[in-house]
């Protein structure tokens, strides 16, 4: 018989802090618009314990992710493979990792070890509380259509994935909703560098909308699916909290509609739980020599200035500005490659980890870093059973895992990528192999 418990705990910075997500702009927080949360959902049966953890942070480094996962596994008294922790990727939270591509930017300080220790302590507390709150439970999963919340940020007709996967948990006796996990692939970047308030961005409003519908502040673990090339950029009228609320509630309304549409026989209390964790190596990208990187930066900077001067549409100007950010990262990477800093940094990144949690007839795949959405779609297309893919799990990857098409096109994500585009297929293959190991076949 399934047992489940869940809780949410505040991980907002206790004092003013540099906000993480945009280069060159000193963003010291001036207040908290909405608290950053750590949410833990524990699922147990006679054979296994699984823990889903979601953090309202941009990302954390693999070494910190492993340490956090081990701490949570100890608190849950379970195997480490059964603990999947991801970041929502808000760009309005504290600095929690160091990007080599942003080295030398005085506006981006190093992470505060004290804050990272605080996050780990809070996660341990939340896990213990979720374990203590566990009761006989039932699960149901479904999906919602999030069309209109965001899309491909590189092209109007680019690949996107509007599916928001949902895992709902209710008390088996009272049938009262206990918690839920939502998995949707979209950068939470309605708020830009001019905002100095701590915030989870639009997912805050999504959670709030769902909780208002349920009638209680149930724990909602919000996981960001692969979204390296996805954002609300082409869907917002402004970078404001009003727009974050509009999009967040639009997603929340889609979720509520899907939950209300669950049939009575969708709920199950006798389900299989299993987990698998695999280490994989990723091929490194070719890092341009410094002179070549500087030439690329000059080309992108000229394009950005030309578009601004011509009064080009806001979306085109922002995309060009981000391409400049990527080219600046390429220059920083070239310098780091030359003096050995990049090799030293990546020693802690490889091998990386891919994870799979089996929850009844649903597989939850955890991929590290910021993968393009095409790789999540490929896993879902080829998987035998229903599969949802979570990004930014088990740490970041110093940039994006892009597609070969993105490499050809250039731009922000591809120019600053540390790992080669073939890495995406390596991650996909590892996920499908784990699914097969746990007993499900995959399509070619």
Secondary structure as UniProt FT lines:
FT   STRAND          3..10
FT   STRAND          18..20
FT   STRAND          31..32
FT   STRAND          37..44
FT   STRAND          49..55
FT   HELIX           62..76
FT   HELIX           80..82
FT   STRAND          83..87
FT   STRAND          93..94
FT   HELIX           100..102
FT   TURN            103..104
FT   TURN            106..107
FT   HELIX           113..132
FT   STRAND          135..145
FT   TURN            147..148
FT   STRAND          151..152
FT   TURN            156..157
FT   STRAND          163..171
FT   TURN            172..174
FT   STRAND          177..184
FT   TURN            193..194
FT   STRAND          197..198
FT   HELIX           202..214
FT   STRAND          219..224
FT   TURN            228..229
FT   STRAND          230..231
FT   TURN            233..235
FT   HELIX           241..260
FT   HELIX           264..266
FT   STRAND          273..280
FT   HELIX           290..310
FT   HELIX           314..339
FT   HELIX           341..346
FT   TURN            347..349
FT   STRAND          352..359
FT   TURN            360..361
FT   STRAND          362..366
FT   STRAND          370..371
FT   HELIX           373..382
FT   STRAND          386..390
FT   STRAND          400..401
FT   HELIX           404..409
FT   HELIX           412..415
FT   TURN            421..422
FT   HELIX           423..437
FT   TURN            438..439
//
